[in-house]
Amino acid sequence: MDKKTGGLIATIGTTLVCGLPGLCLCLFGGTFAFAGTIPGADIDVGGSSDPKAAMATGIAMLCFSLILIAIPAVVGFFTLRNKPEDGVIDAVPVAPYSDDEPLPPAS
């Protein structure tokens, strides 16, 4: 198994384990946050009927879902990118410095 195949498997795995639950959590967090803004809504979040509790829960779920959604993107970036080969330097060779050369005139 080469490196690209392993990176692809890791990306698909993290997408299923983190990305898909992150999207579902984003949906529910948005629903909770929206329900907290509706006046007179019948809200029950963890036994509390306070709209602020629904809003806080929804915002926390949205923040956590963004982290879960970002994980597959980061894993895919670091495992599937093209890194330069070891030992290969793309630099222009510079002549060694010599003390014997005169300094250029200052203007």
TAJONOR-V114148 format. One record per residue. N is the residue number from 0. PHI is phi in whole degrees, -180 to 180 (999 if undefined). NEAR is the number of other C-alpha atoms within 12 Angstrom. Layout:
((N	PHI	NEAR) (N	PHI	NEAR))
//
This chain:
((0	999	8) (1	-84	10) (2	-67	15) (3	-66	18) (4	-67	14) (5	-64	17) (6	-66	24) (7	-68	23) (8	-65	20) (9	-65	25) (10	-67	27) (11	-65	22) (12	-63	19) (13	-71	25) (14	-67	24) (15	-73	19) (16	-83	18) (17	-112	28) (18	-68	28) (19	-65	23) (20	-62	26) (21	-64	28) (22	-66	26) (23	-65	22) (24	-65	28) (25	-64	29) (26	-63	22) (27	-68	26) (28	-64	30) (29	-65	28) (30	-66	24) (31	-64	32) (32	-65	28) (33	-68	25) (34	-66	28) (35	-71	28) (36	-94	21) (37	-82	17) (38	-72	13) (39	78	11) (40	-76	16) (41	-85	17) (42	-108	25) (43	-139	18) (44	-114	24) (45	62	13) (46	86	11) (47	-110	16) (48	-103	18) (49	-80	23) (50	-62	26) (51	-67	22) (52	-67	24) (53	-66	31) (54	-64	28) (55	-65	25) (56	-64	30) (57	-64	28) (58	-67	26) (59	-64	21) (60	-66	27) (61	-65	28) (62	-64	23) (63	-67	26) (64	-68	26) (65	-65	26) (66	-66	22) (67	-65	27) (68	-73	28) (69	-74	23) (70	-61	27) (71	-63	31) (72	-66	25) (73	-68	21) (74	-63	25) (75	-64	26) (76	-64	18) (77	-77	19) (78	-93	23) (79	-107	22) (80	-76	15) (81	-92	12) (82	-90	13) (83	-67	9) (84	-68	8) (85	-68	7) (86	89	8) (87	-98	8) (88	-115	9) (89	-94	9) (90	-125	7) (91	-82	6) (92	-67	7) (93	-112	7) (94	-67	6) (95	-65	8) (96	-77	8) (97	-125	9) (98	-79	7) (99	-78	7) (100	-77	8) (101	-74	9) (102	-74	8) (103	-68	6) (104	-66	5) (105	-88	5) (106	-115	3))
//
